[in-house]
Amino acid sequence: MPEWADPDIGSFHPQFNAVDGCVDRTSFEGSYKIENGKPLNPLGRTGVTGRGLLGRWGPNHAADPIVTRWKVDAKGAKMNHAVSKRPILQFVSIKRKDCGEWAIPGGMVDAGEQVSLTLQREFSEEALNSLDAPATERAKTHERITKLFKSSGLQVFKGYVDDPRNTDNAWMETVAVNFHDESGFSLFIVLQTSDL
């Protein structure tokens, strides 16, 4: 069993509906029921019991940064759509190496970690490949990303996620925050996938 995963119920007794040590076992959906020592998915049965492929019994918290900017031309002027005449919004997505599907760069909130840190960490790891870049490039990238993520991000969703890994006793929840790059500084960041 991976070190980040909960053991089987019976071998330990977590505090559900509470912060249990460093692990936040509260749900964004409110209190959830416990039956036979196991948390019950607040949206109902899935047909699969146990923890399944998820790391935690009960809610498994994730963070999804949605980084956007306006499309600009070579002179830096906003480009408008030919038909609607509205500015064209671009967003950062990643192509997952494991399955080839497109996704928003995001990931699991580590035990004891604030969601705001997870948003920046996951974006850096997944979209910027910051773990493999040379030290000077990592420092420049870190400075730019820190500036963007310190701006007032707009929370666009917080709650239960319909995820194929959900079970009767473990489920995904996320916080999705939009960070809009009005200045366009991310134009100077080379994006590439990393740990997927």
HELIX and SHEET records of a PDB file:
HELIX    1   1 VAL A  115  ALA A  127  1                                  13    
HELIX    2   2 ALA A  135  LYS A  150  1                                  16    
HELIX    3   3 PHE A  185  PHE A  188  5                                   4    
SHEET    1   A 2 VAL A  19  ASP A  20  0                                        
SHEET    2   A 2 VAL A  23  ASP A  24 -1                                        
SHEET    1   B 2 ILE A  34  GLU A  35  0                                        
SHEET    2   B 2 LYS A  38  PRO A  39 -1                                        
SHEET    1   C 3 LEU A  89  PHE A  91  0                                        
SHEET    2   C 3 GLY A  58  TRP A  70 -1                                        
SHEET    3   C 3 GLY A 107  MET A 108 -1                                        
SHEET    1   D 4 LEU A  89  PHE A  91  0                                        
SHEET    2   D 4 GLY A  58  TRP A  70 -1                                        
SHEET    3   D 4 ALA A 170  HIS A 180  1                                        
SHEET    4   D 4 LEU A 154  VAL A 161 -1                                        
SHEET    1   E 2 ILE A  94  LYS A  95  0                                        
SHEET    2   E 2 TRP A 102  ALA A 103 -1                                        
END                                                                             
